[in-house]
Amino acid sequence: MINWLFENMSTIVVLLIVLGTISLILGRMIKDKKKGSKACGCGCSDCPMSGKCHSQM
């Protein structure tokens, strides 16, 4: 088992970095969604899709 870990250490480290990055991105997206922030970070006045993404309920 120890030999397998040492043989695959670089793959494991890269996997942990990728998973950490994905979790940070998802956490930020969830936080922004709860806060009500826009996805693109800008106003909707110049967006051609403003009527589609913010439909009236």
ZABA-235265 format. One record per atom (N, C-alpha, C): residue number from 1; chain; x, y, z. Coordinates in Angstrom, 2 decimals. Example, Ala and Ser with C-alpha at 12.3 -4.5 7.8 and 13.67 -1.06 7.14 Angstrom:
# ZABA-235265
+------+-------+---------+---------+---------+
: resi : chain :      xx :      yy :      zz :
+------+-------+---------+---------+---------+
:    1 :     A :   13.19 :   -5.69 :    7.80 :
:    1 :     A :   12.30 :   -4.50 :    7.80 :
:    1 :     A :   13.20 :   -3.30 :    7.80 :
:    2 :     A :   12.85 :   -2.25 :    7.08 :
:    2 :     A :   13.67 :   -1.06 :    7.14 :
:    2 :     A :   12.90 :    0.03 :    7.87 :
+------+-------+---------+---------+---------+
END
This chain:
# ZABA-235265
+------+-------+---------+---------+---------+
: resi : chain :      xx :      yy :      zz :
+------+-------+---------+---------+---------+
:    1 :     A :    0.82 :   -1.19 :    0.00 :
:    1 :     A :    0.00 :    0.00 :    0.00 :
:    1 :     A :    0.87 :    1.25 :    0.00 :
:    2 :     A :    1.90 :    1.25 :    0.82 :
:    2 :     A :    2.80 :    2.41 :    0.88 :
:    2 :     A :    3.50 :    2.62 :   -0.46 :
:    3 :     A :    3.91 :    1.54 :   -1.09 :
:    3 :     A :    4.56 :    1.65 :   -2.40 :
:    3 :     A :    3.62 :    2.25 :   -3.42 :
:    4 :     A :    2.37 :    1.84 :   -3.41 :
:    4 :     A :    1.38 :    2.39 :   -4.34 :
:    4 :     A :    1.22 :    3.89 :   -4.14 :
:    5 :     A :    1.18 :    4.33 :   -2.86 :
:    5 :     A :    1.06 :    5.75 :   -2.57 :
:    5 :     A :    2.25 :    6.54 :   -3.11 :
:    6 :     A :    3.46 :    6.03 :   -2.90 :
:    6 :     A :    4.64 :    6.72 :   -3.39 :
:    6 :     A :    4.72 :    6.73 :   -4.91 :
:    7 :     A :    4.28 :    5.66 :   -5.54 :
:    7 :     A :    4.31 :    5.59 :   -7.00 :
:    7 :     A :    3.30 :    6.55 :   -7.62 :
:    8 :     A :    2.21 :    6.82 :   -6.94 :
:    8 :     A :    1.14 :    7.66 :   -7.47 :
:    8 :     A :    1.02 :    9.01 :   -6.76 :
:    9 :     A :    2.06 :    9.41 :   -6.06 :
:    9 :     A :    2.01 :   10.64 :   -5.27 :
:    9 :     A :    1.72 :   11.86 :   -6.15 :
:   10 :     A :    2.33 :   11.97 :   -7.31 :
:   10 :     A :    2.09 :   13.15 :   -8.15 :
:   10 :     A :    0.65 :   13.19 :   -8.64 :
:   11 :     A :    0.09 :   12.05 :   -8.98 :
:   11 :     A :   -1.31 :   12.01 :   -9.41 :
:   11 :     A :   -2.24 :   12.40 :   -8.27 :
:   12 :     A :   -1.94 :   11.93 :   -7.08 :
:   12 :     A :   -2.77 :   12.24 :   -5.93 :
:   12 :     A :   -2.71 :   13.73 :   -5.61 :
:   13 :     A :   -1.52 :   14.32 :   -5.68 :
:   13 :     A :   -1.37 :   15.75 :   -5.39 :
:   13 :     A :   -2.13 :   16.59 :   -6.42 :
:   14 :     A :   -2.00 :   16.25 :   -7.69 :
:   14 :     A :   -2.73 :   16.98 :   -8.74 :
:   14 :     A :   -4.23 :   16.83 :   -8.54 :
:   15 :     A :   -4.69 :   15.64 :   -8.21 :
:   15 :     A :   -6.11 :   15.41 :   -7.96 :
:   15 :     A :   -6.61 :   16.27 :   -6.80 :
:   16 :     A :   -5.84 :   16.34 :   -5.73 :
:   16 :     A :   -6.24 :   17.16 :   -4.59 :
:   16 :     A :   -6.28 :   18.64 :   -4.94 :
:   17 :     A :   -5.34 :   19.10 :   -5.74 :
:   17 :     A :   -5.35 :   20.50 :   -6.16 :
:   17 :     A :   -6.57 :   20.79 :   -7.03 :
:   18 :     A :   -6.88 :   19.91 :   -7.96 :
:   18 :     A :   -8.04 :   20.10 :   -8.83 :
:   18 :     A :   -9.34 :   20.08 :   -8.02 :
:   19 :     A :   -9.47 :   19.12 :   -7.12 :
:   19 :     A :  -10.67 :   19.04 :   -6.28 :
:   19 :     A :  -10.81 :   20.27 :   -5.39 :
:   20 :     A :   -9.70 :   20.76 :   -4.85 :
:   20 :     A :   -9.73 :   21.97 :   -4.04 :
:   20 :     A :  -10.17 :   23.18 :   -4.83 :
:   21 :     A :   -9.66 :   23.31 :   -6.04 :
:   21 :     A :  -10.03 :   24.42 :   -6.90 :
:   21 :     A :  -11.51 :   24.37 :   -7.26 :
:   22 :     A :  -11.99 :   23.20 :   -7.61 :
:   22 :     A :  -13.41 :   23.03 :   -7.94 :
:   22 :     A :  -14.29 :   23.36 :   -6.75 :
:   23 :     A :  -13.89 :   22.91 :   -5.56 :
:   23 :     A :  -14.71 :   23.19 :   -4.38 :
:   23 :     A :  -14.72 :   24.69 :   -4.07 :
:   24 :     A :  -13.59 :   25.38 :   -4.27 :
:   24 :     A :  -13.58 :   26.83 :   -4.05 :
:   24 :     A :  -14.47 :   27.55 :   -5.05 :
:   25 :     A :  -14.44 :   27.13 :   -6.30 :
:   25 :     A :  -15.28 :   27.75 :   -7.32 :
:   25 :     A :  -16.76 :   27.52 :   -7.02 :
:   26 :     A :  -17.11 :   26.29 :   -6.68 :
:   26 :     A :  -18.51 :   25.99 :   -6.36 :
:   26 :     A :  -18.97 :   26.74 :   -5.12 :
:   27 :     A :  -18.11 :   26.82 :   -4.13 :
:   27 :     A :  -18.45 :   27.56 :   -2.92 :
:   27 :     A :  -18.70 :   29.03 :   -3.21 :
:   28 :     A :  -17.87 :   29.60 :   -4.06 :
:   28 :     A :  -18.04 :   31.01 :   -4.43 :
:   28 :     A :  -19.34 :   31.21 :   -5.22 :
:   29 :     A :  -19.65 :   30.27 :   -6.12 :
:   29 :     A :  -20.88 :   30.38 :   -6.90 :
:   29 :     A :  -22.10 :   30.29 :   -6.00 :
:   30 :     A :  -22.08 :   29.39 :   -5.03 :
:   30 :     A :  -23.21 :   29.24 :   -4.11 :
:   30 :     A :  -23.36 :   30.49 :   -3.25 :
:   31 :     A :  -22.23 :   31.02 :   -2.77 :
:   31 :     A :  -22.26 :   32.24 :   -1.96 :
:   31 :     A :  -22.82 :   33.41 :   -2.76 :
:   32 :     A :  -22.38 :   33.56 :   -4.01 :
:   32 :     A :  -22.88 :   34.64 :   -4.86 :
:   32 :     A :  -24.36 :   34.47 :   -5.16 :
:   33 :     A :  -24.79 :   33.24 :   -5.37 :
:   33 :     A :  -26.20 :   32.97 :   -5.66 :
:   33 :     A :  -27.08 :   33.34 :   -4.47 :
:   34 :     A :  -26.63 :   32.98 :   -3.26 :
:   34 :     A :  -27.39 :   33.32 :   -2.06 :
:   34 :     A :  -27.43 :   34.82 :   -1.83 :
:   35 :     A :  -26.35 :   35.51 :   -2.22 :
:   35 :     A :  -26.26 :   36.95 :   -2.05 :
:   35 :     A :  -27.05 :   37.69 :   -3.12 :
:   36 :     A :  -27.37 :   37.01 :   -4.21 :
:   36 :     A :  -28.14 :   37.63 :   -5.28 :
:   36 :     A :  -27.28 :   38.30 :   -6.33 :
:   37 :     A :  -26.01 :   37.99 :   -6.37 :
:   37 :     A :  -25.11 :   38.59 :   -7.35 :
:   37 :     A :  -25.40 :   38.06 :   -8.74 :
:   38 :     A :  -25.06 :   38.86 :   -9.73 :
:   38 :     A :  -25.24 :   38.46 :  -11.12 :
:   38 :     A :  -24.14 :   37.48 :  -11.52 :
:   39 :     A :  -24.42 :   36.62 :  -12.46 :
:   39 :     A :  -23.46 :   35.61 :  -12.89 :
:   39 :     A :  -22.29 :   36.23 :  -13.64 :
:   40 :     A :  -22.56 :   37.23 :  -14.45 :
:   40 :     A :  -21.49 :   37.82 :  -15.27 :
:   40 :     A :  -20.78 :   38.96 :  -14.56 :
:   41 :     A :  -21.36 :   39.49 :  -13.52 :
:   41 :     A :  -20.73 :   40.56 :  -12.78 :
:   41 :     A :  -21.02 :   41.95 :  -13.30 :
:   42 :     A :  -21.88 :   42.06 :  -14.30 :
:   42 :     A :  -22.20 :   43.38 :  -14.85 :
:   42 :     A :  -23.71 :   43.55 :  -14.86 :
:   43 :     A :  -24.14 :   44.72 :  -15.24 :
:   43 :     A :  -25.57 :   45.01 :  -15.29 :
:   43 :     A :  -26.24 :   44.35 :  -16.48 :
:   44 :     A :  -27.55 :   44.30 :  -16.45 :
:   44 :     A :  -28.31 :   43.65 :  -17.52 :
:   44 :     A :  -28.75 :   44.61 :  -18.61 :
:   45 :     A :  -28.48 :   45.90 :  -18.46 :
:   45 :     A :  -28.99 :   46.86 :  -19.43 :
:   45 :     A :  -28.41 :   46.67 :  -20.83 :
:   46 :     A :  -27.18 :   46.21 :  -20.93 :
:   46 :     A :  -26.55 :   46.02 :  -22.24 :
:   46 :     A :  -26.58 :   44.57 :  -22.71 :
:   47 :     A :  -27.17 :   43.69 :  -21.95 :
:   47 :     A :  -27.16 :   42.26 :  -22.27 :
:   47 :     A :  -28.31 :   41.92 :  -23.21 :
:   48 :     A :  -28.03 :   41.26 :  -24.33 :
:   48 :     A :  -29.11 :   40.90 :  -25.24 :
:   48 :     A :  -30.02 :   39.78 :  -24.70 :
:   49 :     A :  -29.56 :   39.07 :  -23.67 :
:   49 :     A :  -30.35 :   37.98 :  -23.09 :
:   49 :     A :  -31.02 :   38.37 :  -21.77 :
:   50 :     A :  -31.09 :   39.66 :  -21.47 :
:   50 :     A :  -31.61 :   40.09 :  -20.16 :
:   50 :     A :  -33.05 :   39.67 :  -19.94 :
:   51 :     A :  -33.84 :   39.59 :  -20.98 :
:   51 :     A :  -35.22 :   39.17 :  -20.84 :
:   51 :     A :  -35.38 :   37.69 :  -20.62 :
:   52 :     A :  -34.38 :   36.91 :  -20.96 :
:   52 :     A :  -34.46 :   35.46 :  -20.84 :
:   52 :     A :  -33.98 :   34.96 :  -19.48 :
:   53 :     A :  -32.89 :   35.55 :  -18.96 :
:   53 :     A :  -32.32 :   35.00 :  -17.73 :
:   53 :     A :  -33.01 :   35.53 :  -16.48 :
:   54 :     A :  -33.69 :   36.66 :  -16.57 :
:   54 :     A :  -34.39 :   37.23 :  -15.42 :
:   54 :     A :  -35.86 :   37.38 :  -15.76 :
:   55 :     A :  -36.52 :   36.25 :  -15.98 :
:   55 :     A :  -37.92 :   36.30 :  -16.36 :
:   55 :     A :  -38.80 :   36.72 :  -15.18 :
:   56 :     A :  -39.92 :   37.33 :  -15.49 :
:   56 :     A :  -40.85 :   37.77 :  -14.46 :
:   56 :     A :  -41.62 :   36.56 :  -13.94 :
:   57 :     A :  -41.81 :   36.50 :  -12.62 :
:   57 :     A :  -42.55 :   35.39 :  -12.01 :
:   57 :     A :  -43.91 :   35.85 :  -11.63 :
+------+-------+---------+---------+---------+
END
